[in-house]
Amino acid sequence: MSVFREVRIELDGQEYWFTPSNKFLRRIDAGLAPQTLLGVVGTMDGKNVPLPALAYIISEMVQEGGGNVDEDDVLASLYDDLTNNGGNGIGPLVQCIGDCITPPGAAEKNLPAPAQTGVKKKSQRK
């Protein structure tokens, strides 16, 4: 099983393809310090979207795909999207981040329910 899959990110009408690696993800974590990539993703709830951190992550992804962009350019694009597009362009970018941090096929599998544990009620004890 491969840990990573090829990912496509689109920014300002340009497509960039890359295959993330552990080294790539560690570089993002180092650039976000003291935050981490998973920490940033974990804070997003549809209302709380840390745009400066997202701008950094997205700029690294575009650069990994061969693009030439810096995080300030990306942040300006994110603000423009919020102002003129209701933030609808941010969702696909976040999905791309998700594709980088989940193994291929993870969303396709139905994981088994965890085994029930705990104390039985008195009526269930024998």
C-alpha positions as CSV (number, residue, x, y, z in Angstrom):
1,M,0.0,0.0,0.0
2,S,1.3,3.4,-0.9
3,V,1.1,6.1,1.8
4,F,0.7,9.0,-0.6
5,R,-1.1,9.6,-3.9
6,E,-0.7,12.2,-6.6
7,V,-2.6,15.3,-5.7
8,R,-3.9,18.2,-7.9
9,I,-4.3,21.7,-6.6
10,E,-5.7,24.5,-8.6
11,L,-4.9,28.1,-7.8
12,D,-5.8,31.2,-9.8
13,G,-6.8,29.0,-12.8
14,Q,-3.5,27.1,-12.9
15,E,-3.2,23.3,-12.0
16,Y,-0.3,21.9,-10.1
17,W,0.3,18.2,-9.6
18,F,2.6,16.7,-6.9
19,T,2.9,13.6,-4.7
20,P,3.3,14.6,-1.1
21,S,5.9,12.9,1.0
22,N,6.7,12.6,4.7
23,K,9.6,15.1,4.1
24,F,7.1,17.5,2.5
25,L,4.7,17.3,5.4
26,R,7.5,17.7,7.9
27,R,8.6,20.8,6.0
28,I,5.1,22.3,6.3
29,D,5.0,21.5,10.1
30,A,8.4,23.2,10.5
31,G,7.1,26.3,8.7
32,L,3.9,26.4,10.8
33,A,5.7,26.0,14.1
34,P,4.5,26.1,16.8
35,Q,1.3,25.0,14.9
36,T,1.2,21.8,12.9
37,L,-0.6,20.8,9.7
38,L,-3.0,18.5,11.6
39,G,-3.5,21.2,14.3
40,V,-4.5,23.7,11.7
41,V,-6.9,21.3,9.9
42,G,-8.3,20.3,13.3
43,T,-9.3,23.9,14.1
44,M,-11.3,24.4,11.0
45,D,-15.0,24.0,11.6
46,G,-16.5,25.9,8.7
47,K,-16.5,29.1,10.8
48,N,-12.9,29.2,12.1
49,V,-10.6,29.1,9.1
50,P,-7.0,30.2,9.8
51,L,-6.3,32.0,6.5
52,P,-2.6,32.9,7.2
53,A,-1.8,29.3,8.0
54,L,-3.8,28.0,5.0
55,A,-2.0,30.5,2.8
56,Y,1.4,29.1,3.9
57,I,0.2,25.4,3.4
58,I,-1.2,26.1,0.0
59,S,1.9,28.1,-1.2
60,E,4.0,25.1,-0.2
61,M,1.7,22.8,-2.1
62,V,1.8,24.9,-5.2
63,Q,5.6,25.2,-5.0
64,E,5.9,21.4,-4.6
65,G,3.8,21.2,-7.9
66,G,6.3,23.5,-9.7
67,G,4.5,26.8,-9.2
68,N,6.1,30.1,-8.2
69,V,4.0,31.7,-5.6
70,D,4.5,33.0,-2.1
71,E,2.2,32.8,0.9
72,D,1.3,36.6,0.7
73,D,0.1,36.1,-2.9
74,V,-2.0,33.1,-1.7
75,L,-3.4,35.0,1.3
76,A,-4.4,37.9,-1.1
77,S,-6.2,35.3,-3.3
78,L,-8.0,33.8,-0.2
79,Y,-9.2,37.2,0.9
80,D,-10.4,38.0,-2.6
81,D,-12.3,34.7,-2.7
82,L,-13.9,35.6,0.6
83,T,-14.9,39.0,-0.5
84,N,-16.0,38.3,-4.1
85,N,-16.9,34.6,-4.0
86,G,-18.3,34.0,-0.5
87,G,-15.3,31.8,0.3
88,N,-16.5,29.1,-2.1
89,G,-13.0,28.6,-3.5
90,I,-11.5,27.7,-0.2
91,G,-13.3,24.4,0.2
92,P,-11.5,22.7,-2.7
93,L,-8.2,23.9,-1.4
94,V,-8.9,22.4,2.0
95,Q,-10.0,19.2,0.4
96,C,-6.6,19.0,-1.4
97,I,-4.9,19.4,2.0
98,G,-7.0,16.5,3.2
99,D,-5.9,14.4,0.2
100,C,-2.3,15.0,1.3
101,I,-2.8,13.7,4.9
102,T,-5.0,10.7,4.3
103,P,-3.8,7.4,2.8
104,P,-5.2,6.5,-0.6
105,G,-8.4,4.6,-0.3
106,A,-9.0,5.6,3.4
107,A,-12.3,7.3,2.6
108,E,-13.4,4.4,0.4
109,K,-13.3,1.8,3.2
110,N,-15.9,1.4,5.9
111,L,-14.0,0.8,9.1
112,P,-15.6,-1.8,11.5
113,A,-17.4,-0.4,14.5
114,P,-15.3,-0.5,17.7
115,A,-16.0,-3.4,20.0
116,Q,-18.4,-2.5,22.8
117,T,-16.7,-2.3,26.1
118,G,-17.7,-1.3,29.6
119,V,-19.5,-2.6,32.5
120,K,-22.7,-4.6,32.0
121,K,-25.8,-3.4,33.6
122,K,-27.1,-5.5,36.5
123,S,-29.9,-6.9,34.4
124,Q,-27.3,-8.2,31.9
125,R,-25.0,-9.9,34.5
126,K,-25.5,-13.6,35.2
